[in-house]
Amino acid sequence: MPSRLPPPVFSAYDYITPVIGHRGACGEAPENTQASIELAAHQGAQWVEVDVTISADGIAVIHHDHDLDRCTSGSGILNLHRLSELKKLDAGSWFSEAFSQQRILTLTELFTLANQLDLNLNLEVKPVIGRESETVWAISRALQEVPYEHPLLLSSFSLHALRACASHLPHITRAINVEAIPRNWSERIEEAGCQGLHFQAEFANESVIREIKAAGYHLLSYTVNNPDTAEALLSYGVDGIFTDYPARMVRALSRWTRDGRHH
């Protein structure tokens, strides 16, 4: 049986719920924006997952892609633009004109918003290669600026970013992101210094999931918009699912408790 690394003093997974809003409620509002996050909270999500990167001047901001083209009125690589430039961009009209007032959030603004909404956060750390530590430092600075006392989970596909999280934010729960669960999952989780693994739902394998859970690790799965798929994953032992439609999933999974048992 693979050994488990000692967890942080405070484990976010102790508070995880079956439904986590993916980039807020991004099926119904522009991803990673205040509108999307507020909608997820109003739809009953207690957790949301968002993406964190940094501006040219080292400020942590909430945005998924390395470039600005898909989700804003801007273009080019986000990390080459200063925050003052990013704040001028429309981050909502690409989704619908009704969201034309949405702007890229800073992480400090997100923490303030999450405090107001009583939301727990999974921050996916999405650094440009070479700026992993700088991205984690920016997260640390934001935490110093805005007291955020809710459960917080850091995850990333980047091993370098996870190592920086372990060094600079060792008290915060960490997870490694993958698409398919690797055969050497134990070594990968331990190498990254993590307590959980987040994987793509299409690659779910019940026996492997049960093995990982038996080893004492936690599992979340993305992106799940079909209630039947969500129920199957939870029955295997997955702790929760990321969804673009929190309201739909909160209704469908209302009988699931946090520990995976039925009410």
ABEGO torsion letter per residue (X at the ends): XBBBBBBBABBAAAABBABBBBGEBAAABBBGBAAAAAAAAAAGBABBBBBBBBBAAGBBBBBABABAAAABABBEBAAABBAAAAAABBAAAAABAAAAABBBBBAAAAAAAAAAAGBBBBBBBBBBBGAAAAAAAAAAAAAAABBBABBBBBBBABAAAAAAAAAABAABBBBBBBBBBBAAAAAAAAAAGBABBBBBAAABBAAAAAAAAAAGBBBBBOBBABAAAAAAAAAAGBABBBBABAAAAAAAAAABBAAGBBX
